[in-house]
Amino acid sequence: MGPFSTTEQAPTEFHRQLPGLLPRLSRFAMALTRTRSAADDLVQAACERALSRINQWSPDSRLDSWMFRIMQTIWWNELRAKKVRDRHSDDEEARQLGIHHEDPERRLFLIRAEQQIFELPDDLRIVLLLVCVEGFSYRETAETLAIPLGTVMSRLARARLLLMEQLGHSTFQT
């Protein structure tokens, strides 16, 4: 160990790694909150909380896992406190108005798939997003969410099954 302890290195290492992590944090926040303004607020709150508790993070551990866990905790606390309802209706209208002139069937399928992902229970949606979007391994997902590896595998399998059932039966229905 050098002249500095990991506690002293944490703020420097945090500030070095955070800019590269922000796009992933933003994407995860958007998946949790379903609106850009709420996602931005969640990323900001997570960064503020991380800075205020920087002594709890070790530069030897993964910053992304720590930040995702902080974001998830903040979001769940907000849901419990505010009992958020209808938080993505405005975003859905904007998304439908902004349909590109690509293959319309493919675009409609993607919109429907996204809707179905947002309708998954939080515990399934979060595991699905960490593994399939963020590229976390099952073990990394388990560590990030502080759940057993088997629970990650089970939730991911249930999420995939629910999506296949929903998209298979109603892919292009409105």
N, C-alpha and C positions, 0 to 999 in steps of 0.2 A: 504494500500500500504506500502511496506517495505521501507528500507532506499534507495533503488535504484528505479529510474523511469524506465518505460518500454523502454524508449529510451536507457538507459544505459544497460538494460538487453538484448536488441536485438542482439548485436554481439555474446554474450555468447550463447543465445538460438539458434541462427542461426547456429553456429558451432556445437552445440549439435545435432540438427535435420538433418542437411544437409547430413551426410554420409548415413543415412538410406533412404534418398530420392533420392540419385544418381541413383540407378537402374531404378526407375520410370522416372526420368528426361531423362535418356539415351534412354529408350524405346519410350518416347514421341518424343524426338528429332529424333530418327530413323524414326518414322512414318511421321514426318514433312519433313525431308530432303531426306530420302530414301537411304542414303549412310552412312557407318560407320564413315568415316573421317569427313564428314560435320556434322554428329550428335555429334561427340565428340567436334568439334569446337563450335557448338551451345550450348552444355552444359557448356563448359568453358566460353563462352561469357556471358551466363546467370548468372553463378556464379560470374563472375567479375562485371557485372552490379549490381547484388544484393548486393555484398559487398560494392560497391561504393555508393549505395543508401540505405544502411541498416537502416538509420534513417527514411525511408518511410515505413518500416515494423514494425508491432506491434507483439510482442511475444504472444499476446492474440488472434491473427488471425492465419489462416492456412498458413503455409509456402509453402505447395505444390501448393495451388491455386495461390499464389503470384509468385512462380517460373514458373509455367506453363504459366501464363500471360506474364511474362518477356520473356520467350522463344518464345512464339507466336509473340510477338511484334518484337523481333529481327529478327525472320524468315521472317515476312512480310516485314520488312525494307530491308532485304537482297534481297528478291525477286524483290522488286521495284527497288532497286539500280542496281542489276546485271542482272536482267531479265534472271534468271537461266533457261537453256534448257538442255534437255537430261541428267538430273542429276542422273538417276538410271540405265542406260544401263549396265554399268560395274557390278553393284551389281546384276542385273537380271541374267547375264551370270554366275556369280559365284554361285548364288543360284540354277540355273538349273543344274550346274555341280555337286553340292553337294546333290542331291536328295538321301535320305536314302532308304534302302531296306525294308521300311515298306509297307503297303498296297499301291501299286502304284496309284490306282484310288483315294484313299483318299488324298495322297500326291499331286497329280495333282489338285484335287479340292481345296486344301488349297492354293496352289500356285496361282491358278486362282482367288480365293477369295481375296488374298492379292493384286494381280494386280488390281482387280476391286476397292478395297478400295483406293489404291494409285491413281486411276483415278478419284475418286470423287472430286468435287470442294473442295477447302481448307476448306470453312466454314462448309460443311457437314462432311468432313473427321475428322476434329478436334472435333466436337461434338460427333461423333460416337466413336472415340478413348477414349475421356474422360469418356463417359458413359459406353461403353461396355468393354473397356480394363482396364482403370484405376479404374473403379467402382465408379465414382463420381455419386452423385444423380443429378437429373435434376436441383435442386436449386443450388447445388455446382457448376455445370457446368455453369449455368447462371451467378453466381457471379464471377467465374474465368474468363469468357470471357466478362463480363460486357455487357450482352445482356439480354433481357426479358426472363422469364421462358417459355412463349409461343413460342418464337423463337427457344429455345433449343428443345422443343417437336416437332415443325414443321420440323426443320433441321434433327433431328434424324429419324423421320418418312420418310422424303424424302430419306435420305441416305439408310435406310433399304429397301425401295421400289426399289430404283435404283439397289441395290445389288441383291435383289431377281429377278428382271427382267433380269439383266445381267447373273447371275449364272444359272437361270432357262432356259434361251435360249441357252447358249453357255458354259455349264459347262466344257465339255471336248474337246472343239474345240481349236485348236492352232492358 
